[in-house]
Amino acid sequence: MDHKRAFLAITVSLLFLVLWSWMFSPPPQQPTPQQESTESRPETRPVPEIQPIDPALAPQTIAPQDQTGERLEAGPDVRSETPLDPGFIASPATRGQRITVRSPLFEAVFNSEGGVLEQFKLRQYRQTIEPNAPFVDLVDSPDPRKRPLGLLWNDQPTWMQGEWTVTGDNLNLAHGERGSLSFTGRFGQLELVRTFSFTGDTYLIEEHLQVRNHSPNQIGATLGFTMASEPLSAIQDRYTPTQVMYYDINGLEKERKDKNLLPGVRSDTGVLWGAVQSNYFLAAVIPGFSDPVFKARLEDGMHRLVMETRNFFLDSQLEMQFRSTYYFGPREREALSVAPANLLEALHYGWFDLIASPLIQVLNFFHGYVHNYGLAIILLTLVIKLIFFPLSQKSYKSMQQMKKLQPMMLKLREKHKDDRQKMNEEMMQLYKTYKVNPLGGCLPIAVQIPVFIALYQALMGAIELRHAPFITHVPFTDIIWLADLSARDPYYVTPIIMGATMFLQQKLTPAPGDPMQAKIMLFLPIIFTFLFLTFPSGLVLYWLVNNVLSIAQQWWVMREPAKS
């Protein structure tokens, strides 16, 4: 019966959290023109447009000649001509012009050779809590062959070959402003025109690609739109691991294990987007063409992925157009909500996302009033405690009843110390007589486990808590203390206090009749203290406040018989 009540309490709690988030969620944001264009884009991907090439765009080239000087006619075999010269690999250090696009949100540095990215700095996020720390750079790739926004033609990197020109100059966009850059590459009779569009209000980059076949022959190829990133989190950082993820017909898929990424992962069933992400940042490519193929793997410590077209053919003097969208930014709801293809699904908090997402919204709701995420966590803990109050109350009363039975239990153990089966039968009869559930005291902890895991996942993945302070300095000193709730307590003060409160709570709880079990229970605070030493301080704060509230409630229940 108690288990049924526990499940009922969880269900009611979930409903409360969902209703809370629905009732107090912020009003829907009025879409900007950019938002309208992305949100209204149909999920069914358009077939690439094909149209004749404007004769004025034909390159001025000299047809090949034979030894007698006669011009040669091209053969009918569409594969007889290789559009790109695979033998020409230029030195990237000596090629290309750096072009900067700066907005209030980011600073992107493009290379004119192919329009690849050299840097993408997030101007709202710094690497550390130091005021002048460098901005987070989602690219920062020293290897030009693996830079993001590269375009592959039949798996060949176009940005390392051909002749590229750029139309446009450095851009400095304010809120609401738009701008664009065009990069044109020529490979004999093949011409690629990449036009990137930017806005000052989003982290999105939209690409319009024009493939022009100026040759007299039909050409066939595949195109690949690439994304790449160095680890977005510190090496060996178990809290914010870098991983590859994609969204296809089966839903959201994640891969973080090197043993699977080194040989590569692939999906070709209804892929909507692919991304490299840590718990806080995301770099994604969203194909705007139908039936893309997703491929990803780990190369020399760099996560690389490509969204590839199926093999296509383009007749002579025709132009084919493709569209793609890129996202470089935080894993933040408002920023992701304006991206197409349901990129918001990337904001997933794991197994207990159903609980974690409302918890984050409630946390943000409180932060809107107190403007301190530490205080918001305390208020959130209080709300969770109130939700579980009836269940905890019943459990503490069950503990109190167990305490009354202790003398009788000791007598039974002494009486049947040589017959364990008989002792257990007598114990169960004793519980039944006095209507006591021996597991009743464990229910408050057991029921909170899903909430604790959900909160753990939420706090680990909530960029709102990254570098969010609670008590920035030790009082009356300039010693930095809880200046980042996503990091551990540098002086282990909160984990030790948490362990002490847990020990006090254990002392208030009636000791089990079994001496060995009693010793094990006393070791739990020590184990939890060591476990929480490296946990983010925001999570330790939640557990600490929860312990204090539990002690107060338990003390109140325990003193009731004395009053009566």
N, C-alpha and C positions, 0 to 999 in steps of 0.2 A: 504493500500500500504506500509505504514511504517512497519507494522508487517511482511509483506512478505520480506522486506529488512532486517529486523532483523533476521529472520530465515535464509535468504541467508547469512548474515554475520556470523552466528554461523556455518553454513555448511562450508563456505570457511575457517573459522578459524580452524575447526577440520581437514579439508584436509591439511591445512598448517602445523598443529602440527604433523599429521601423516607423511607427506612428510619430515618434518624436522627430525623427529626421525629416519626415514628410511635412509635419506641421511647422517646423522651425527652420526648414531649409531656406537658403537665401532666394529671393525672387529671381525668376529667370532673367538672364541678361539679354538686353536688347541686342539682336545680332547686328554686327557691323556689316558693311558690304562684303568684306572678305568672308565673314561667317556665312552669309547667305550663299555665297558661291560654293563653299565647301559642303555645307550641310544639305544643300539642295541637289548636289550631284548624285545621280542615281547609283545604287550599288552595283547594278549590272554594268560591267565594264564595256565601254564603246570599242568597236572595231577600229583599228587605225585608219585614219582618213587617207585616201589616195586621190591625187589630183595632178594634172599636167604641170610641168615646170614652166615657169615664165622664161621664154627664150632669152630675155635680158640677163638672166642669172647664170647662163651657161659659161663655164670657165673658158678662158682663152688659152687653149692648149694646142700643141702641134701634134698632128697625128703621126704615129710611127711610120718610118719609111724603110724600104729594103735597101740593098746595097746599090741598086741603080737609081735610087731617089724616088721611086714610085711609092705613093701612100698605100699602106696596108689596110685592108678591110678586116674588121673584127669577125671572128668565127661565131657560129651559132651556139656553141656550147656555153650555157650560163655559168659553168664552173671553170671555164677556161681562163677567166681573169680573176686574180686575187685582188680585191679592192685595197687591202692594206699591205704594206710591205713589212713582213715580219722580221726582216733582217735589219731594219732601221730602228735602233734603240738609242735615242738621244740621251746625253748626260743631263739629267734633270736639274743639276745644280747650275748649269749654264743656260737653261732655257726657261722662258716664261717670264711674264710680268705679274707682279703681285697687285691685286685689286681688292680694295677693302670695302665692305658693306657694313655700315654701323647703324644700329637702331638703339632705342632705349633698352632693348632686351638682349641684344647680342652684337658681337663683332666678328664678322666672317671674312677670312682672307682667301680669295680665289687665286688660282694660277691660270694665266691666259692660255696655257697649253692644255686644252681639253676641258677647262672649267672645273678642275678638281679643287677640293678644299685643302688648304694647308692648315688652317686654324678655324675653330669656331668657339669663341669665348662667350660664356653666359655672364652678362654684366650685372645680373641680380644675385649671383652666387659666387662666393669666394672659396678658395681651397681650404682655408682654416678660419678660425674665429678672429685672427689678427685683423685689425681695421684695414691695413694696407696689403693684405695677402693677395696673391695673384687670383684672377678670375678662373673659374673652372673652364678648362679647355676640353671639349668633347672629341677633338681630333688629335692634335699635337703628334702627328705621325712623322717620324724622321725618314721613313722609307717612301719615296715618291711613287713607287710601283703599287703601293697599297693604300693610296689616299681615297677617301670617300668621294661620292658623286662622280666616280669614273664611269666611262661608257665603254662597254666591251662590244666589239664587233667580231662575231665568230670566236669568242673567247680571247680576242687580242685587245690589249689596252690601247684605245685610240689616243689617249693623252700622252703616250710615249712616242707617237709616230705622226707623220703627215705635217701639214703646214696649217697652223692655227692663227686666227686673227680674232680680235675682240672689239666689240662695238659697245661703247660706254666707258664710264670712268668711275672713280671712287664715289660711293653713295653714302649720304648721311641722312637717314630717314627719321623724321619725328613721328609722334603718334598720329596715326591716320594717313600717313603718306605712303605712297607706293613707288617702286622703282624696279628697274630690270637691267640685266646684262645679257649680251648675246656673244656666244663663242662659236666661230665658224671654222670647221676643219675640212681641208681638201685632201683627198687621197686619190690622185689621178682624176678619174671621171666620177668619183663618188664624193658627195658633199654632205656634211653633217652640220646642222645649225642648232645649237643648244641655247634656248632663251630661258633664263631664270628670272622669276618674279618674286619680289619681297614686299612685305608690309611692315610698318613700324609697330604693329600691335600684336603680332603673333610670332611663333617660332617656326613657321612653315616656310618652305621654299618650293615654289611650283615650277616645274620644268615643262617646256614645250619643245619637243625635238622634231626637226624636219630632216628626213632622209631623202636626198635627191640623187637620182640616177641619170647622169648626163651621158652615159655610155650608150652605144647603139645596141647593147645586149641586155637581156634580163639578168638580174643579179639575185642571189639568194643568200640569206644570212640569218643569224640570231643576234639580238641585242640584249645586253645585260646592263642593268642599272645597279651600281654597287654602293655598298655602305661598309664602312670599316671603322674600327675604333681600338685604341689601346685600352687596357683595363680601366674601366671607369671608377674603380675603387682600388684601394691599396691592396697589393699582393698579400695573400693569406688573410685578407679581411673577411672573416666568416659572417660578419653582419651585413655587409653590402657587396655580395659577390657579383661579378660581371657575368652575364649570361646572354645566350641567344634565345630569342622567342619569335614565334610567328603565329598568325591567326588564320586558320583554314577551315575547311568544312567540318572538321572535328572539334573546332573551338580553339582555345588558347593552348599552345604548346610551348614548353620551356626546356632548354637544355643548358646545363652548366658544367657537366662533367667533361674533363679534358679527353678522357678515353673515348667519348662519343663524338666530340667536336673535332678531334684531330683527323679522323678519316672523313668527317663531314656528315651533315644531315641534309635531307632533301624532302620537299613536299611539292606535289603538283595537283592537288585536289582542292580547288576553290580557294586558293591563297588570297587573302585580302591585304596583308602587309607582313613585313619581317622587320626585326629590330635587334639592336644590341642595347642592353640596359644593365644598370646597377639598380639598387633599391631606390635611388634618388633621381637618376637621369636616364634619358632615353634618346637613342638615335635610330630613326626608322625610315624605311623607304616604302612608299605606298604606290604601287603601280596603277596607272590609269588605263591600262589596256586589258583585254580579256585573256583569261586562261594563262596566267604567269606561272613560272616554275621558280620555286624558292630553293636556294642552295646556300649553305653556310658551313664554315669550318674555322678551325683555329690554326693560324699560320704564324710561326715565330712569335708567339705570345699575343698576336693581334687577332681580334674577332672580325671576320670578314663575311659578308653575305652579298648575294646578288639576286635580283629579281629579273628573270630572263624571259624573253618572248619565245614563243614557238618559232620554228623555222618559217620564214616568209619569203616571198619572191616579189620583186619589184621590176616592172617592165621599163623599157627604155623611155627616157624623157618624162618620167612620172615622179611624183613626190609623195612620200608616206609620212604621216604625222603620228607621234606618240606623246602621251602625257604621263607625268609622274609627279608625286609630291613627296617631299622630305620633311622630316621633323627632327630638330635638334633642340632639346630643352628638358625641363624638369618633368618628373612624373607627378604632375599636378592637375587636378581635375579640370579647373577652368581652362588651362592652356590646352589640354588634350581634347576637350569637348568641341573645339572648333576644327579639329582635324577630320578628314573624311575617312570612310571605310571602317568606322567603329574603332578607331585607334584608342578610344577611351578604355577599351577592354584591357589595355596594357596595365591599367591601374588596378591590379588584382593582388589581394593580400593573402593568397594561399587557401588552405583547406577551410578556414573559418571566415572566408571573405564576407559571408552573409552577416556575420556579427561585427567583423572588423570595420567594414565601410561605414555603418551607422555610428560606431564608436568614434571614428575620426570626425564625422560630421558634428556629433555632439561636442567633441573636444574643440572643434573650430567655433562652434556656437558659443561656448563658454569663453573662449579666447577673445571673441568679439566684445565681450563685456569687461574682462579683467586684464586683457592685453599682456598676459604672462602665461606661457604654456605650463609652467609648473603649477600655478594656481588652478589652471584649467584641468590638469590631471587630478588634483585634489578634489575639485568639484565633481569630476567624472567618477572618481572612486566613491564619493559620497552617494551619488545617484545609484551606482551599481550596488552599493551596500544596502540602500533603501529597497531596491528591487528584491534582493535576497533576504531582507530582514525577516519575513515570516518563517522562511525555511530555517534560517539560522536560529531563530528563537526556539523553534521546536527542537532543534538538534541540541541546543544548550540545555534545555529542560530534560532531554533524554540523558544527557551526561550527568545531570544532577540526580536523576533517578538511579543511574548506574552507581553513583557514589554511595547512595543509601544501601545498595545491595552488596557493597564490598564485604562487610563482615560475614554475611551468609555465604558469599562466594568463597571466601577463605576457608570457611568451615567445610564446605563441600570438597574443596581441593585437598584439604587435610584428610577428610574422611575417605575419599576415593583415590588417594595418590597412587595406589597400585593398580587401579583399574580405570584407565583413561576413557574408555568408551562409556563406562557407567557415569564417570564424572561429567562428560559432555552431555549425556542424556539428562542428568540432574540440573545442569546449568541451563539447558534449553527449557526445561520445565519451569525453572525459576524465572527466566525471562518472560515465559508465557504467562505465568501467574501474575506477575507485576506489570505486564504489558510494556516491557522495555525492549527496544531494538538495540542490540549491542553494536550495530554499525551506524547508529543514528548520529554519533559524533563525527563520523567521517564525511557525512553528506555535505556539509557546507564547503569543505575543500573539494570534494569530488565534483560538485555542481559548478564550482568556479573554474575548473580546469579548462573547459572550452572557452570561457570568457578570458581567462588568463592567456591562453595560446593566441586567441584572436587579438587581444590587446598587444601582446608581444609582436605579432606580425604587423599590426597596424603601426606601432611605434617604430618598428624597424624600417617600414616602407613609407612612412609619412614624411615627406620632405618639409612639411611645416615644422617638424621638430628638429630638423638639421640646423645646428648652430643656434637653436632656440634656448635662451637662458632662463634659469629659475632664480638662483641667488648667485649673481655674477662673481661677487667677491666674498671672502670670509668677512663677517661683520667687523667693522672698525679696522680693517686692513685693506691692502691692495693686492692680496693674494687671490688669484683667480680660482674659483671653486666650481660651482655648478653652472658654468657658462654655456654648456652644450648638453641638452638633455638626451641627445642621441649618442653621447659618449659616456664612458664609465666615470664614476666619481674618482677624481685623481688621488684623493686621500682616503678612500674607502670608508668614509664616515657614515654615509647612508646605508651601505650594506651591513656594517657592524651594528648600527642602531636597529636595522631591520632584524638582524639575528637576535639581538637582545629582546626585542618585542616578541619575537616568535618564542623565545625561551620562556618569557613571562606568561605568554598565552598557554604554553605547555604546562606550566606550574599551576595555572588556574584550572586546567582540565583534570578531572579525576584520573588517577593512575590506573592503568590496566591491572587486573588481578595477577597476570603472569609477570613475574619479576624481570624475565628476559625481555618481554615486550615493552615493559616500562623503561628499561635502559635504552632500547632501540629508539623509542619515542624521544628520549632526552637528547639523542645524538642528531635528530632531525634539524634543529636550529643550526648546529655547527655545519652540517652538510649544506644546508640552504645558504648559509653565510658565504661559504667558499664558492658556491655556485653563482651567487649574485655579485661576487667581487668584480667580474668583468662585464656584467650586464650593463646596458645603457642606464644612466641615472634616472631617466624618465620612468623606466619600468620598475626600478628599485623604489622610486618614490611612490608609485602606485601600491606596491606590495607593503611598504612601510605604513602608509596611511591606512590601508585595509587592515593591517594588524592592530593598529591603535584603535580603530573603530570596533574591531572584533573584541578586543580586550575590554573595552568599555561596555559593550553589550553583554559579554560573558559575565563580567563582574556584577552587572545589574541583575542578571538572571540568578546568579549564585547567591546573592544576598536576599532574595525574596523569601526563602524559607525562614531565615533568621528574623525577618520582620514579622512574619506570621507567627 
